[in-house]
Amino acid sequence: MAKSKNQSCGIPGIKPSGSYKVESIITIDGRGQMVLPKEIRDQAGILAGDKLAVVTWSKGDKVCCISLIKAEELAEMVKGLLGTLATLTQD
C-alpha cells in the first residue's frame, strides 16, 4: 500500500492513547509570540514561570506537528524510558 503525501504525522507503530481535540485557534504575533488561553492553562495546571518543552515531529525536512509538554512531565517520561532501557540491557 503506497503512503499518501497527506498522511498524518505521528510515530510509526505507536497507537496514540487518550483523546485529541482542537481546543482553540491561536495567533502568532509579529514577534513570534503566542498566548495560551487561560482555560487551557488552568486545565493543564500551567502557571507563570513554568517551563514547557517544545517537541516537534517532522515529515522530511518540514515540521508538521508542534507539542508543548510540561518540563517535569518530560523528565518523568525520560526517566521511565531510561529505566525500561536499563532493564532491557540487563537481560
Steps between C-alpha positions, in 0.01 A plus 500: 500500500652836397525773759301814431684832495224628731550223756478636853810557703572253779731234629483186285384191688376691805128538548404831659331474838261744662295746305595773260294807421542854378475713813544839338657684211775742600689767309875554490584870522770689311757415767424127478309494828171329576261488792369173641138561597438519876255209493765270350768625744261431788410151374868415452609656829741734322607794715715807435865394503430135410727353235364325192694282259427563132492165319478483122422219260628525146415352165811531291647842568167662596367524856137388488405476869601706804420386854556663836586273794549616857873466570447290814273261305765463232760426766277222639451358149877491446560337840243233414655440158853480642382261771341277236816510286716415800279200575516382138880524485538296820313201352 
